[in-house]
Amino acid sequence: MTLDKSLKVRAGSIKSRNVLNRAERIKRLMDLDKWTEQNIVLGMAKVRVPKISLKKKKKVKKEDEADDKKKKKK
């Protein structure tokens, strides 16, 4: 059976996870100084996952290309 095009995962469309596993949560809590070795794993504090938004960079025109375009118009 084939997979429909709408169900395929594209390389660029990988979404950020909104749930961390236990080891990731403990590491994050240690970074925030909210975790010690005496703490119990059950009832662990919630950890907010930072969302990263990637903005597209604006293309900067090179001066040479701009000069070439001006010359072609004349």
PQR file of N, CA, C, O and H, with PARSE charges and radii, in Angstrom:
ATOM      1  N   MET A   1       0.842  -1.159   0.000 -0.4000 1.5000
ATOM      2  CA  MET A   1       0.000   0.000   0.000 -0.0000 2.0000
ATOM      3  C   MET A   1       0.904   1.245   0.000  0.5500 1.7000
ATOM      4  O   MET A   1       1.936   1.266   0.671 -0.5500 1.4000
ATOM      5  N   THR A   2       0.515   2.259  -0.744 -0.4000 1.5000
ATOM      6  CA  THR A   2       1.322   3.467  -0.828 -0.0000 2.0000
ATOM      7  C   THR A   2       0.848   4.507   0.184  0.5500 1.7000
ATOM      8  O   THR A   2      -0.274   4.448   0.687 -0.5500 1.4000
ATOM      9  H   THR A   2      -0.323   2.242  -1.289  0.4000 1.0000
ATOM     10  N   LEU A   3       1.717   5.439   0.461 -0.4000 1.5000
ATOM     11  CA  LEU A   3       1.420   6.503   1.418 -0.0000 2.0000
ATOM     12  C   LEU A   3       0.992   7.749   0.661  0.5500 1.7000
ATOM     13  O   LEU A   3       1.656   8.158  -0.292 -0.5500 1.4000
ATOM     14  H   LEU A   3       2.629   5.486   0.052  0.4000 1.0000
ATOM     15  N   ASP A   4      -0.106   8.350   1.076 -0.4000 1.5000
ATOM     16  CA  ASP A   4      -0.610   9.551   0.422 -0.0000 2.0000
ATOM     17  C   ASP A   4       0.374  10.712   0.584  0.5500 1.7000
ATOM     18  O   ASP A   4       1.067  10.810   1.596 -0.5500 1.4000
ATOM     19  H   ASP A   4      -0.646   8.019   1.850  0.4000 1.0000
ATOM     20  N   LYS A   5       0.427  11.595  -0.430 -0.4000 1.5000
ATOM     21  CA  LYS A   5       1.367  12.719  -0.404 -0.0000 2.0000
ATOM     22  C   LYS A   5       1.132  13.630   0.797  0.5500 1.7000
ATOM     23  O   LYS A   5       2.091  14.173   1.346 -0.5500 1.4000
ATOM     24  H   LYS A   5      -0.136  11.515  -1.253  0.4000 1.0000
ATOM     25  N   SER A   6      -0.096  13.806   1.212 -0.4000 1.5000
ATOM     26  CA  SER A   6      -0.397  14.716   2.319 -0.0000 2.0000
ATOM     27  C   SER A   6       0.088  14.171   3.669  0.5500 1.7000
ATOM     28  O   SER A   6       0.232  14.927   4.630 -0.5500 1.4000
ATOM     29  H   SER A   6      -0.875  13.364   0.767  0.4000 1.0000
ATOM     30  N   LEU A   7       0.338  12.863   3.738 -0.4000 1.5000
ATOM     31  CA  LEU A   7       0.763  12.251   4.990 -0.0000 2.0000
ATOM     32  C   LEU A   7       2.272  12.143   5.126  0.5500 1.7000
ATOM     33  O   LEU A   7       2.772  11.819   6.203 -0.5500 1.4000
ATOM     34  H   LEU A   7       0.221  12.249   2.957  0.4000 1.0000
ATOM     35  N   LYS A   8       3.006  12.408   4.051 -0.4000 1.5000
ATOM     36  CA  LYS A   8       4.460  12.301   4.099 -0.0000 2.0000
ATOM     37  C   LYS A   8       5.037  13.469   4.896  0.5500 1.7000
ATOM     38  O   LYS A   8       4.506  14.579   4.869 -0.5500 1.4000
ATOM     39  H   LYS A   8       2.600  12.670   3.176  0.4000 1.0000
ATOM     40  N   VAL A   9       6.121  13.201   5.598 -0.4000 1.5000
ATOM     41  CA  VAL A   9       6.790  14.209   6.397 -0.0000 2.0000
ATOM     42  C   VAL A   9       7.896  14.820   5.562  0.5500 1.7000
ATOM     43  O   VAL A   9       8.747  14.113   5.022 -0.5500 1.4000
ATOM     44  H   VAL A   9       6.552  12.299   5.620  0.4000 1.0000
ATOM     45  N   ARG A  10       7.875  16.134   5.461 -0.4000 1.5000
ATOM     46  CA  ARG A  10       8.930  16.830   4.753 -0.0000 2.0000
ATOM     47  C   ARG A  10      10.043  17.163   5.732  0.5500 1.7000
ATOM     48  O   ARG A  10       9.797  17.317   6.929 -0.5500 1.4000
ATOM     49  H   ARG A  10       7.184  16.708   5.900  0.4000 1.0000
ATOM     50  N   ALA A  11      11.246  17.271   5.236 -0.4000 1.5000
ATOM     51  CA  ALA A  11      12.406  17.529   6.101 -0.0000 2.0000
ATOM     52  C   ALA A  11      12.293  18.886   6.777  0.5500 1.7000
ATOM     53  O   ALA A  11      12.690  19.021   7.934 -0.5500 1.4000
ATOM     54  H   ALA A  11      11.446  17.146   4.265  0.4000 1.0000
ATOM     55  N   GLY A  12      11.764  19.896   6.094 -0.4000 1.5000
ATOM     56  CA  GLY A  12      11.698  21.237   6.661 -0.0000 2.0000
ATOM     57  C   GLY A  12      10.515  21.471   7.569  0.5500 1.7000
ATOM     58  O   GLY A  12      10.458  22.495   8.248 -0.5500 1.4000
ATOM     59  H   GLY A  12      11.441  19.787   5.154  0.4000 1.0000
ATOM     60  N   SER A  13       9.575  20.557   7.600 -0.4000 1.5000
ATOM     61  CA  SER A  13       8.366  20.794   8.378 -0.0000 2.0000
ATOM     62  C   SER A  13       8.360  20.057   9.713  0.5500 1.7000
ATOM     63  O   SER A  13       7.291  19.748  10.240 -0.5500 1.4000
ATOM     64  H   SER A  13       9.622  19.724   7.048  0.4000 1.0000
ATOM     65  N   ILE A  14       9.527  19.775  10.262 -0.4000 1.5000
ATOM     66  CA  ILE A  14       9.598  19.103  11.556 -0.0000 2.0000
ATOM     67  C   ILE A  14       9.260  20.126  12.639  0.5500 1.7000
ATOM     68  O   ILE A  14       9.933  21.148  12.776 -0.5500 1.4000
ATOM     69  H   ILE A  14      10.395  20.026   9.834  0.4000 1.0000
ATOM     70  N   LYS A  15       8.224  19.840  13.393 -0.4000 1.5000
ATOM     71  CA  LYS A  15       7.754  20.776  14.404 -0.0000 2.0000
ATOM     72  C   LYS A  15       8.495  20.560  15.711  0.5500 1.7000
ATOM     73  O   LYS A  15       9.026  19.480  15.970 -0.5500 1.4000
ATOM     74  H   LYS A  15       7.678  19.010  13.281  0.4000 1.0000
ATOM     75  N   SER A  16       8.523  21.595  16.523 -0.4000 1.5000
ATOM     76  CA  SER A  16       9.167  21.470  17.819 -0.0000 2.0000
ATOM     77  C   SER A  16       8.275  20.649  18.743  0.5500 1.7000
ATOM     78  O   SER A  16       7.048  20.715  18.669 -0.5500 1.4000
ATOM     79  H   SER A  16       8.092  22.473  16.311  0.4000 1.0000
ATOM     80  N   ARG A  17       8.908  19.887  19.599 -0.4000 1.5000
ATOM     81  CA  ARG A  17       8.156  19.058  20.530 -0.0000 2.0000
ATOM     82  C   ARG A  17       7.654  19.911  21.680  0.5500 1.7000
ATOM     83  O   ARG A  17       8.331  20.849  22.100 -0.5500 1.4000
ATOM     84  H   ARG A  17       9.905  19.833  19.659  0.4000 1.0000
ATOM     85  N   ASN A  18       6.485  19.598  22.190 -0.4000 1.5000
ATOM     86  CA  ASN A  18       5.960  20.353  23.318 -0.0000 2.0000
ATOM     87  C   ASN A  18       5.989  19.538  24.602  0.5500 1.7000
ATOM     88  O   ASN A  18       5.462  19.975  25.625 -0.5500 1.4000
ATOM     89  H   ASN A  18       5.935  18.836  21.849  0.4000 1.0000
ATOM     90  N   VAL A  19       6.605  18.350  24.558 -0.4000 1.5000
ATOM     91  CA  VAL A  19       6.714  17.508  25.743 -0.0000 2.0000
ATOM     92  C   VAL A  19       8.157  17.027  25.844  0.5500 1.7000
ATOM     93  O   VAL A  19       8.737  16.564  24.862 -0.5500 1.4000
ATOM     94  H   VAL A  19       7.033  17.995  23.727  0.4000 1.0000
ATOM     95  N   LEU A  20       8.731  17.142  27.042 -0.4000 1.5000
ATOM     96  CA  LEU A  20      10.089  16.668  27.261 -0.0000 2.0000
ATOM     97  C   LEU A  20      10.041  15.337  28.000  0.5500 1.7000
ATOM     98  O   LEU A  20       9.129  15.091  28.789 -0.5500 1.4000
ATOM     99  H   LEU A  20       8.260  17.518  27.839  0.4000 1.0000
ATOM    100  N   ASN A  21      11.021  14.484  27.743 -0.4000 1.5000
ATOM    101  CA  ASN A  21      11.058  13.238  28.510 -0.0000 2.0000
ATOM    102  C   ASN A  21      11.682  13.511  29.871  0.5500 1.7000
ATOM    103  O   ASN A  21      12.130  14.628  30.133 -0.5500 1.4000
ATOM    104  H   ASN A  21      11.762  14.684  27.102  0.4000 1.0000
ATOM    105  N   ARG A  22      11.715  12.521  30.725 -0.4000 1.5000
ATOM    106  CA  ARG A  22      12.124  12.721  32.113 -0.0000 2.0000
ATOM    107  C   ARG A  22      13.554  13.248  32.218  0.5500 1.7000
ATOM    108  O   ARG A  22      13.814  14.173  32.988 -0.5500 1.4000
ATOM    109  H   ARG A  22      11.351  11.615  30.511  0.4000 1.0000
ATOM    110  N   ALA A  23      14.475  12.678  31.462 -0.4000 1.5000
ATOM    111  CA  ALA A  23      15.874  13.107  31.532 -0.0000 2.0000
ATOM    112  C   ALA A  23      16.020  14.564  31.085  0.5500 1.7000
ATOM    113  O   ALA A  23      16.780  15.325  31.684 -0.5500 1.4000
ATOM    114  H   ALA A  23      14.264  11.927  30.837  0.4000 1.0000
ATOM    115  N   GLU A  24      15.299  14.947  30.043 -0.4000 1.5000
ATOM    116  CA  GLU A  24      15.353  16.328  29.559 -0.0000 2.0000
ATOM    117  C   GLU A  24      14.766  17.294  30.589  0.5500 1.7000
ATOM    118  O   GLU A  24      15.280  18.397  30.779 -0.5500 1.4000
ATOM    119  H   GLU A  24      14.681  14.328  29.556  0.4000 1.0000
ATOM    120  N   ARG A  25      13.688  16.873  31.251 -0.4000 1.5000
ATOM    121  CA  ARG A  25      13.077  17.728  32.276 -0.0000 2.0000
ATOM    122  C   ARG A  25      14.015  17.922  33.457  0.5500 1.7000
ATOM    123  O   ARG A  25      14.137  19.031  33.978 -0.5500 1.4000
ATOM    124  H   ARG A  25      13.270  15.977  31.097  0.4000 1.0000
ATOM    125  N   ILE A  26      14.681  16.845  33.884 -0.4000 1.5000
ATOM    126  CA  ILE A  26      15.609  16.947  35.013 -0.0000 2.0000
ATOM    127  C   ILE A  26      16.778  17.856  34.645  0.5500 1.7000
ATOM    128  O   ILE A  26      17.202  18.686  35.450 -0.5500 1.4000
ATOM    129  H   ILE A  26      14.581  15.945  33.461  0.4000 1.0000
ATOM    130  N   LYS A  27      17.293  17.701  33.438 -0.4000 1.5000
ATOM    131  CA  LYS A  27      18.404  18.545  32.995 -0.0000 2.0000
ATOM    132  C   LYS A  27      17.987  20.015  32.983  0.5500 1.7000
ATOM    133  O   LYS A  27      18.738  20.884  33.426 -0.5500 1.4000
ATOM    134  H   LYS A  27      16.949  17.027  32.785  0.4000 1.0000
ATOM    135  N   ARG A  28      16.801  20.281  32.480 -0.4000 1.5000
ATOM    136  CA  ARG A  28      16.307  21.671  32.404 -0.0000 2.0000
ATOM    137  C   ARG A  28      16.105  22.249  33.818  0.5500 1.7000
ATOM    138  O   ARG A  28      16.428  23.411  34.067 -0.5500 1.4000
ATOM    139  H   ARG A  28      16.191  19.575  32.121  0.4000 1.0000
ATOM    140  N   LEU A  29      15.573  21.437  34.730 -0.4000 1.5000
ATOM    141  CA  LEU A  29      15.381  21.885  36.107 -0.0000 2.0000
ATOM    142  C   LEU A  29      16.724  22.134  36.805  0.5500 1.7000
ATOM    143  O   LEU A  29      16.841  23.049  37.621 -0.5500 1.4000
ATOM    144  H   LEU A  29      15.311  20.493  34.527  0.4000 1.0000
ATOM    145  N   MET A  30      17.737  21.320  36.483 -0.4000 1.5000
ATOM    146  CA  MET A  30      19.066  21.553  37.050 -0.0000 2.0000
ATOM    147  C   MET A  30      19.641  22.872  36.549  0.5500 1.7000
ATOM    148  O   MET A  30      20.277  23.604  37.308 -0.5500 1.4000
ATOM    149  H   MET A  30      17.643  20.578  35.820  0.4000 1.0000
ATOM    150  N   ASP A  31      19.418  23.176  35.274 -0.4000 1.5000
ATOM    151  CA  ASP A  31      19.894  24.441  34.712 -0.0000 2.0000
ATOM    152  C   ASP A  31      19.227  25.632  35.392  0.5500 1.7000
ATOM    153  O   ASP A  31      19.846  26.682  35.564 -0.5500 1.4000
ATOM    154  H   ASP A  31      18.901  22.582  34.658  0.4000 1.0000
ATOM    155  N   LEU A  32      17.962  25.465  35.777 -0.4000 1.5000
ATOM    156  CA  LEU A  32      17.212  26.531  36.445 -0.0000 2.0000
ATOM    157  C   LEU A  32      17.412  26.527  37.956  0.5500 1.7000
ATOM    158  O   LEU A  32      16.803  27.333  38.660 -0.5500 1.4000
ATOM    159  H   LEU A  32      17.459  24.612  35.637  0.4000 1.0000
ATOM    160  N   ASP A  33      18.259  25.631  38.466 -0.4000 1.5000
ATOM    161  CA  ASP A  33      18.527  25.475  39.902 -0.0000 2.0000
ATOM    162  C   ASP A  33      17.260  25.164  40.688  0.5500 1.7000
ATOM    163  O   ASP A  33      17.086  25.651  41.805 -0.5500 1.4000
ATOM    164  H   ASP A  33      18.754  24.976  37.894  0.4000 1.0000
ATOM    165  N   LYS A  34      16.384  24.363  40.115 -0.4000 1.5000
ATOM    166  CA  LYS A  34      15.163  23.945  40.811 -0.0000 2.0000
ATOM    167  C   LYS A  34      15.162  22.438  41.099  0.5500 1.7000
ATOM    168  O   LYS A  34      14.139  21.883  41.499 -0.5500 1.4000
ATOM    169  H   LYS A  34      16.526  23.967  39.208  0.4000 1.0000
ATOM    170  N   TRP A  35      16.303  21.784  40.896 -0.4000 1.5000
ATOM    171  CA  TRP A  35      16.376  20.346  41.086 -0.0000 2.0000
ATOM    172  C   TRP A  35      17.614  20.001  41.897  0.5500 1.7000
ATOM    173  O   TRP A  35      18.706  20.494  41.613 -0.5500 1.4000
ATOM    174  H   TRP A  35      17.134  22.235  40.571  0.4000 1.0000
ATOM    175  N   THR A  36      17.445  19.166  42.892 -0.4000 1.5000
ATOM    176  CA  THR A  36      18.567  18.638  43.655 -0.0000 2.0000
ATOM    177  C   THR A  36      18.501  17.128  43.606  0.5500 1.7000
ATOM    178  O   THR A  36      17.489  16.557  43.201 -0.5500 1.4000
ATOM    179  H   THR A  36      16.558  18.766  43.122  0.4000 1.0000
ATOM    180  N   GLU A  37      19.570  16.485  44.014 -0.4000 1.5000
ATOM    181  CA  GLU A  37      19.615  15.020  43.983 -0.0000 2.0000
ATOM    182  C   GLU A  37      18.647  14.389  44.987  0.5500 1.7000
ATOM    183  O   GLU A  37      18.288  13.220  44.846 -0.5500 1.4000
ATOM    184  H   GLU A  37      20.393  16.949  44.343  0.4000 1.0000
ATOM    185  N   GLN A  38      18.230  15.138  45.979 -0.4000 1.5000
ATOM    186  CA  GLN A  38      17.320  14.594  46.989 -0.0000 2.0000
ATOM    187  C   GLN A  38      15.867  14.611  46.520  0.5500 1.7000
ATOM    188  O   GLN A  38      15.024  13.966  47.143 -0.5500 1.4000
ATOM    189  H   GLN A  38      18.521  16.087  46.094  0.4000 1.0000
ATOM    190  N   ASN A  39      15.553  15.317  45.458 -0.4000 1.5000
ATOM    191  CA  ASN A  39      14.171  15.402  44.988 -0.0000 2.0000
ATOM    192  C   ASN A  39      13.692  14.058  44.454  0.5500 1.7000
ATOM    193  O   ASN A  39      14.475  13.255  43.948 -0.5500 1.4000
ATOM    194  H   ASN A  39      16.238  15.840  44.952  0.4000 1.0000
ATOM    195  N   ILE A  40      12.404  13.837  44.578 -0.4000 1.5000
ATOM    196  CA  ILE A  40      11.788  12.613  44.082 -0.0000 2.0000
ATOM    197  C   ILE A  40      11.325  12.868  42.649  0.5500 1.7000
ATOM    198  O   ILE A  40      10.854  13.954  42.314 -0.5500 1.4000
ATOM    199  H   ILE A  40      11.767  14.489  44.990  0.4000 1.0000
ATOM    200  N   VAL A  41      11.471  11.839  41.813 -0.4000 1.5000
ATOM    201  CA  VAL A  41      11.111  11.980  40.403 -0.0000 2.0000
ATOM    202  C   VAL A  41       9.602  12.116  40.228  0.5500 1.7000
ATOM    203  O   VAL A  41       9.136  12.809  39.324 -0.5500 1.4000
ATOM    204  H   VAL A  41      11.854  10.956  42.086  0.4000 1.0000
ATOM    205  N   LEU A  42       8.845  11.456  41.091 -0.4000 1.5000
ATOM    206  CA  LEU A  42       7.391  11.558  41.008 -0.0000 2.0000
ATOM    207  C   LEU A  42       6.950  12.926  41.508  0.5500 1.7000
ATOM    208  O   LEU A  42       7.466  13.414  42.513 -0.5500 1.4000
ATOM    209  H   LEU A  42       9.224  10.893  41.826  0.4000 1.0000
ATOM    210  N   GLY A  43       6.014  13.540  40.826 -0.4000 1.5000
ATOM    211  CA  GLY A  43       5.543  14.859  41.205 -0.0000 2.0000
ATOM    212  C   GLY A  43       6.512  15.962  40.811  0.5500 1.7000
ATOM    213  O   GLY A  43       6.569  17.010  41.455 -0.5500 1.4000
ATOM    214  H   GLY A  43       5.595  13.144  40.010  0.4000 1.0000
ATOM    215  N   MET A  44       7.264  15.722  39.764 -0.4000 1.5000
ATOM    216  CA  MET A  44       8.258  16.681  39.297 -0.0000 2.0000
ATOM    217  C   MET A  44       7.586  17.953  38.791  0.5500 1.7000
ATOM    218  O   MET A  44       6.474  17.906  38.265 -0.5500 1.4000
ATOM    219  H   MET A  44       7.218  14.871  39.242  0.4000 1.0000
ATOM    220  N   ALA A  45       8.257  19.079  38.950 -0.4000 1.5000
ATOM    221  CA  ALA A  45       7.706  20.360  38.512 -0.0000 2.0000
ATOM    222  C   ALA A  45       7.593  20.401  36.987  0.5500 1.7000
ATOM    223  O   ALA A  45       8.348  19.746  36.268 -0.5500 1.4000
ATOM    224  H   ALA A  45       9.161  19.117  39.378  0.4000 1.0000
ATOM    225  N   LYS A  46       6.635  21.184  36.523 -0.4000 1.5000
ATOM    226  CA  LYS A  46       6.457  21.334  35.087 -0.0000 2.0000
ATOM    227  C   LYS A  46       7.555  22.221  34.527  0.5500 1.7000
ATOM    228  O   LYS A  46       8.076  23.100  35.214 -0.5500 1.4000
ATOM    229  H   LYS A  46       6.021  21.716  37.106  0.4000 1.0000
ATOM    230  N   VAL A  47       7.898  21.977  33.265 -0.4000 1.5000
ATOM    231  CA  VAL A  47       8.952  22.748  32.615 -0.0000 2.0000
ATOM    232  C   VAL A  47       8.404  23.307  31.319  0.5500 1.7000
ATOM    233  O   VAL A  47       7.865  22.574  30.489 -0.5500 1.4000
ATOM    234  H   VAL A  47       7.475  21.264  32.707  0.4000 1.0000
ATOM    235  N   ARG A  48       8.546  24.604  31.155 -0.4000 1.5000
ATOM    236  CA  ARG A  48       8.086  25.243  29.923 -0.0000 2.0000
ATOM    237  C   ARG A  48       9.096  24.996  28.812  0.5500 1.7000
ATOM    238  O   ARG A  48      10.303  25.121  29.020 -0.5500 1.4000
ATOM    239  H   ARG A  48       8.984  25.199  31.830  0.4000 1.0000
ATOM    240  N   VAL A  49       8.601  24.648  27.643 -0.4000 1.5000
ATOM    241  CA  VAL A  49       9.456  24.418  26.486 -0.0000 2.0000
ATOM    242  C   VAL A  49       9.530  25.707  25.679  0.5500 1.7000
ATOM    243  O   VAL A  49       8.503  26.203  25.217 -0.5500 1.4000
ATOM    244  H   VAL A  49       7.621  24.546  27.474  0.4000 1.0000
ATOM    245  N   PRO A  50      10.726  26.257  25.504 -0.5600 1.5000
ATOM    246  CA  PRO A  50      10.832  27.504  24.734  0.2800 2.0000
ATOM    247  C   PRO A  50      10.553  27.253  23.257  0.5500 1.7000
ATOM    248  O   PRO A  50      11.095  26.324  22.658 -0.5500 1.4000
ATOM    249  N   LYS A  51       9.707  28.087  22.685 -0.4000 1.5000
ATOM    250  CA  LYS A  51       9.400  27.964  21.270 -0.0000 2.0000
ATOM    251  C   LYS A  51      10.363  28.843  20.492  0.5500 1.7000
ATOM    252  O   LYS A  51      10.558  30.013  20.819 -0.5500 1.4000
ATOM    253  H   LYS A  51       9.266  28.842  23.172  0.4000 1.0000
ATOM    254  N   ILE A  52      10.949  28.279  19.483 -0.4000 1.5000
ATOM    255  CA  ILE A  52      11.911  29.015  18.668 -0.0000 2.0000
ATOM    256  C   ILE A  52      11.273  29.264  17.314  0.5500 1.7000
ATOM    257  O   ILE A  52      10.886  28.329  16.613 -0.5500 1.4000
ATOM    258  H   ILE A  52      10.791  27.328  19.218  0.4000 1.0000
ATOM    259  N   SER A  53      11.168  30.522  16.959 -0.4000 1.5000
ATOM    260  CA  SER A  53      10.631  30.845  15.646 -0.0000 2.0000
ATOM    261  C   SER A  53      11.774  31.316  14.770  0.5500 1.7000
ATOM    262  O   SER A  53      12.530  32.218  15.131 -0.5500 1.4000
ATOM    263  H   SER A  53      11.482  31.282  17.529  0.4000 1.0000
ATOM    264  N   LEU A  54      11.882  30.695  13.626 -0.4000 1.5000
ATOM    265  CA  LEU A  54      12.938  31.056  12.693 -0.0000 2.0000
ATOM    266  C   LEU A  54      12.407  32.088  11.719  0.5500 1.7000
ATOM    267  O   LEU A  54      11.400  31.865  11.047 -0.5500 1.4000
ATOM    268  H   LEU A  54      11.268  29.963  13.332  0.4000 1.0000
ATOM    269  N   LYS A  55      13.080  33.202  11.649 -0.4000 1.5000
ATOM    270  CA  LYS A  55      12.677  34.247  10.724 -0.0000 2.0000
ATOM    271  C   LYS A  55      13.555  34.174   9.488  0.5500 1.7000
ATOM    272  O   LYS A  55      14.750  33.893   9.570 -0.5500 1.4000
ATOM    273  H   LYS A  55      13.897  33.383  12.195  0.4000 1.0000
ATOM    274  N   LYS A  56      12.953  34.429   8.362 -0.4000 1.5000
ATOM    275  CA  LYS A  56      13.712  34.412   7.130 -0.0000 2.0000
ATOM    276  C   LYS A  56      14.576  35.662   7.048  0.5500 1.7000
ATOM    277  O   LYS A  56      14.133  36.766   7.365 -0.5500 1.4000
ATOM    278  H   LYS A  56      11.982  34.658   8.295  0.4000 1.0000
ATOM    279  N   LYS A  57      15.801  35.467   6.623 -0.4000 1.5000
ATOM    280  CA  LYS A  57      16.708  36.590   6.481 -0.0000 2.0000
ATOM    281  C   LYS A  57      16.426  37.301   5.172  0.5500 1.7000
ATOM    282  O   LYS A  57      16.169  36.672   4.145 -0.5500 1.4000
ATOM    283  H   LYS A  57      16.161  34.570   6.365  0.4000 1.0000
ATOM    284  N   LYS A  58      16.478  38.620   5.226 -0.4000 1.5000
ATOM    285  CA  LYS A  58      16.270  39.397   4.018 -0.0000 2.0000
ATOM    286  C   LYS A  58      17.518  39.320   3.160  0.5500 1.7000
ATOM    287  O   LYS A  58      18.640  39.371   3.664 -0.5500 1.4000
ATOM    288  H   LYS A  58      16.686  39.131   6.060  0.4000 1.0000
ATOM    289  N   LYS A  59      17.310  39.198   1.876 -0.4000 1.5000
ATOM    290  CA  LYS A  59      18.434  39.134   0.959 -0.0000 2.0000
ATOM    291  C   LYS A  59      18.992  40.537   0.755  0.5500 1.7000
ATOM    292  O   LYS A  59      18.249  41.483   0.491 -0.5500 1.4000
ATOM    293  H   LYS A  59      16.399  39.157   1.467  0.4000 1.0000
ATOM    294  N   VAL A  60      20.270  40.653   0.877 -0.4000 1.5000
ATOM    295  CA  VAL A  60      20.942  41.937   0.688 -0.0000 2.0000
ATOM    296  C   VAL A  60      21.513  41.959  -0.714  0.5500 1.7000
ATOM    297  O   VAL A  60      22.304  41.098  -1.098 -0.5500 1.4000
ATOM    298  H   VAL A  60      20.873  39.885   1.092  0.4000 1.0000
ATOM    299  N   LYS A  61      21.097  42.961  -1.471 -0.4000 1.5000
ATOM    300  CA  LYS A  61      21.595  43.060  -2.829 -0.0000 2.0000
ATOM    301  C   LYS A  61      23.029  43.554  -2.807  0.5500 1.7000
ATOM    302  O   LYS A  61      23.389  44.462  -2.058 -0.5500 1.4000
ATOM    303  H   LYS A  61      20.455  43.661  -1.159  0.4000 1.0000
ATOM    304  N   LYS A  62      23.814  42.945  -3.630 -0.4000 1.5000
ATOM    305  CA  LYS A  62      25.202  43.372  -3.735 -0.0000 2.0000
ATOM    306  C   LYS A  62      25.263  44.622  -4.600  0.5500 1.7000
ATOM    307  O   LYS A  62      24.443  44.811  -5.499 -0.5500 1.4000
ATOM    308  H   LYS A  62      23.522  42.207  -4.239  0.4000 1.0000
ATOM    309  N   GLU A  63      26.225  45.456  -4.324 -0.4000 1.5000
ATOM    310  CA  GLU A  63      26.358  46.705  -5.069 -0.0000 2.0000
ATOM    311  C   GLU A  63      26.666  46.436  -6.535  0.5500 1.7000
ATOM    312  O   GLU A  63      26.206  47.174  -7.406 -0.5500 1.4000
ATOM    313  H   GLU A  63      26.891  45.303  -3.595  0.4000 1.0000
ATOM    314  N   ASP A  64      27.434  45.393  -6.820 -0.4000 1.5000
ATOM    315  CA  ASP A  64      27.785  45.067  -8.197 -0.0000 2.0000
ATOM    316  C   ASP A  64      26.544  44.711  -9.010  0.5500 1.7000
ATOM    317  O   ASP A  64      26.402  45.136 -10.157 -0.5500 1.4000
ATOM    318  H   ASP A  64      27.808  44.793  -6.113  0.4000 1.0000
ATOM    319  N   GLU A  65      25.662  43.941  -8.422 -0.4000 1.5000
ATOM    320  CA  GLU A  65      24.443  43.545  -9.123 -0.0000 2.0000
ATOM    321  C   GLU A  65      23.556  44.760  -9.375  0.5500 1.7000
ATOM    322  O   GLU A  65      22.936  44.873 -10.433 -0.5500 1.4000
ATOM    323  H   GLU A  65      25.778  43.596  -7.491  0.4000 1.0000
ATOM    324  N   ALA A  66      23.497  45.656  -8.415 -0.4000 1.5000
ATOM    325  CA  ALA A  66      22.683  46.861  -8.566 -0.0000 2.0000
ATOM    326  C   ALA A  66      23.248  47.736  -9.673  0.5500 1.7000
ATOM    327  O   ALA A  66      22.486  48.303 -10.455 -0.5500 1.4000
ATOM    328  H   ALA A  66      24.001  45.564  -7.556  0.4000 1.0000
ATOM    329  N   ASP A  67      24.562  47.859  -9.755 -0.4000 1.5000
ATOM    330  CA  ASP A  67      25.196  48.656 -10.808 -0.0000 2.0000
ATOM    331  C   ASP A  67      24.948  48.035 -12.182  0.5500 1.7000
ATOM    332  O   ASP A  67      24.699  48.750 -13.152 -0.5500 1.4000
ATOM    333  H   ASP A  67      25.181  47.398  -9.119  0.4000 1.0000
ATOM    334  N   ASP A  68      25.017  46.713 -12.265 -0.4000 1.5000
ATOM    335  CA  ASP A  68      24.789  46.024 -13.535 -0.0000 2.0000
ATOM    336  C   ASP A  68      23.355  46.249 -14.027  0.5500 1.7000
ATOM    337  O   ASP A  68      23.130  46.438 -15.222 -0.5500 1.4000
ATOM    338  H   ASP A  68      25.220  46.132 -11.477  0.4000 1.0000
ATOM    339  N   LYS A  69      22.403  46.227 -13.117 -0.4000 1.5000
ATOM    340  CA  LYS A  69      21.019  46.442 -13.501 -0.0000 2.0000
ATOM    341  C   LYS A  69      20.798  47.870 -14.019  0.5500 1.7000
ATOM    342  O   LYS A  69      20.052  48.082 -14.975 -0.5500 1.4000
ATOM    343  H   LYS A  69      22.586  46.074 -12.146  0.4000 1.0000
ATOM    344  N   LYS A  70      21.444  48.829 -13.387 -0.4000 1.5000
ATOM    345  CA  LYS A  70      21.321  50.214 -13.824 -0.0000 2.0000
ATOM    346  C   LYS A  70      21.900  50.396 -15.211  0.5500 1.7000
ATOM    347  O   LYS A  70      21.348  51.138 -16.023 -0.5500 1.4000
ATOM    348  H   LYS A  70      22.050  48.657 -12.611  0.4000 1.0000
ATOM    349  N   LYS A  71      23.011  49.722 -15.492 -0.4000 1.5000
ATOM    350  CA  LYS A  71      23.662  49.830 -16.793 -0.0000 2.0000
ATOM    351  C   LYS A  71      22.796  49.220 -17.884  0.5500 1.7000
ATOM    352  O   LYS A  71      22.752  49.730 -19.004 -0.5500 1.4000
ATOM    353  H   LYS A  71      23.460  49.119 -14.832  0.4000 1.0000
ATOM    354  N   LYS A  72      22.104  48.124 -17.559 -0.4000 1.5000
ATOM    355  CA  LYS A  72      21.258  47.464 -18.548 -0.0000 2.0000
ATOM    356  C   LYS A  72      20.059  48.314 -18.909  0.5500 1.7000
ATOM    357  O   LYS A  72      19.608  48.285 -20.054 -0.5500 1.4000
ATOM    358  H   LYS A  72      22.140  47.710 -16.649  0.4000 1.0000
ATOM    359  N   LYS A  73      19.530  49.073 -17.955 -0.4000 1.5000
ATOM    360  CA  LYS A  73      18.365  49.924 -18.215 -0.0000 2.0000
ATOM    361  C   LYS A  73      18.712  51.086 -19.146  0.5500 1.7000
ATOM    362  O   LYS A  73      17.855  51.540 -19.905 -0.5500 1.4000
ATOM    363  H   LYS A  73      19.896  49.097 -17.025  0.4000 1.0000
ATOM    364  N   LYS A  74      19.937  51.567 -19.101 -0.4000 1.5000
ATOM    365  CA  LYS A  74      20.343  52.719 -19.915 -0.0000 2.0000
ATOM    366  C   LYS A  74      20.542  52.353 -21.304  0.5500 1.7000
ATOM    367  O   LYS A  74      20.886  53.204 -22.124 -0.5500 1.4000
ATOM    368  H   LYS A  74      20.633  51.198 -18.485  0.4000 1.0000
TER
END
